């Protein structure tokens, strides 16, 4: 869109977000998953400096559970899900050694621990009305870029 100033243009950006959550049904349903990764199960990045002498520590566990179903058939339903992630990792850091005029490289802890949760309740008091309530939680207990 051109403005009255001639060669100055104004650009406007907009976006839409659609959030879809699962709802309960007249049948009970659920799922569970587990994800595990250890430093011995992964390759090192191509840019990793192997002269340090040891590999960076890494360990990740991730659990997820979901369940949904009827509270009262054809009238009220529920759905809930929880995801927990625990990751112990490290980032490469350097400490200046003034005596040798060099930088000594090592690893500093960079942990991550968080919980995600979504709960939903649907109620249909009549065939033409539906009331929904949803609650979401995101808690990050340990989020660190690095600690020395």
N, C-alpha and C positions, 0 to 999 in steps of 0.2 A: 504494500500500500504506500503510495507516494504522499508526502506531506506537501504543504504549500511552500516549503523551503527549497524545493527543486531537487537537488541531488542527494538529499538526506532521506533515507528510507527507514521506516519503522517496521520492525518485525515482531509479531506477536506469536507466542507459542501457547498452545493449550493442550490439554490431555484429558483423557477420561480414564477412570479406574472403575473396574467392576470387581466386586468382591463376592465370591460365591462360597458359601459354606454348606457342608452337608447337613441334611436334616434327618431327623428320625423317621422311621417308617413303621408300618404295622408288624414288621418282622424284626426280631433282634438280630443285629449284625455287629461285627467288630473286627479289628485287626491288630496285629502287633508286629514290631520289627526290631531288629538289633543290628547295629553296624559297629565293627571293630577294625581298627587299623593300628599297627605297631610299626616302629621304625624299621624293623627287620623285614617287613612285608612290602616295603616301597623302595623305589630307586631314588638316588640322589639327583637333584637337578643338574643340568649340564653346566651351569654357571657356578656350582659349588666348588670351593677351594679345598682340594684334598690335602694340601700341605699342613692343615691344622692338626691332623693326626687322629681325630675321632669324628664320628658322625653326630649330627644334632639329635638331641633326644626328641622323640615324638611318640605320642600315645593318644588315641581317640576312641571314645565309646559314645554311642548314640542309641537311645531307646525311644520308641514311639508306641503309643497305645491309642486305640479309638474304639468307642462303643456307642451304639445308638439303638433305639427301639421305641415301642409304645409305652406310654404311661397308662392311657386308656384308649383302647382300640378305636380308630377313626375320630378321636377327639383331641388327644394330647400326646406329644412325642418329645423325645430328648435325643441329643447327640453330644458327645464330648470327646476331646482328644488331648493328649499330653505328649510332649516331646522333651527329652532331657539330653543335653550334650555336655560331655566332659572331655576337655582336650588339654593335654600337657605338651607344650611345644617349646621351641626356643628360637631366638633370633641371633644372628651373628653380630657381635659387638667387638670393639677394639679398645684397648687401654694403652695409653701412651707410656712408654718406658723411657724416661729421660736419660738414664745411664747409657743405654745402648742406642738412643735416638731412633727407636723403632716403635711399631705398634704391635702389641701382643693381642692376637685374636682369640676369642673364646665365645661361649654361648651364654645368653641370659634367658632366664625363664620368661615365657610368654604363654600364660595359661588362659583358658576360656572355659567358663562353666555357665550354662544358661538353661532356662526352662521356658517352653512355649506351651500355651494352653488355650483352647477354645471350647466353650460350652454354649449349647443352644437349646432353647425350649420353644416349642410351637404348640399353640392351643387353637382349636377351631370350635368356638362356642356354637356357631350355626354353620350351615353349608355355604353361606356367602361371606362369612367373616373369618379372619385368621389373624391371630396375635402372635408375634414372635419376639423373643428376647435373646440377646447374644452377649456373651462376655468373653473377652480375650485378655490374656496375660502374657507379658514378655518380661522375664526377670533375668538380668545378667549379674550373677553374683561375683564372678571373677573374670574381668576383661582387662587384659594388660598387654600393652605393646611390648614392653620389656621391663625387667627390674634388674638392677645391678647390685 
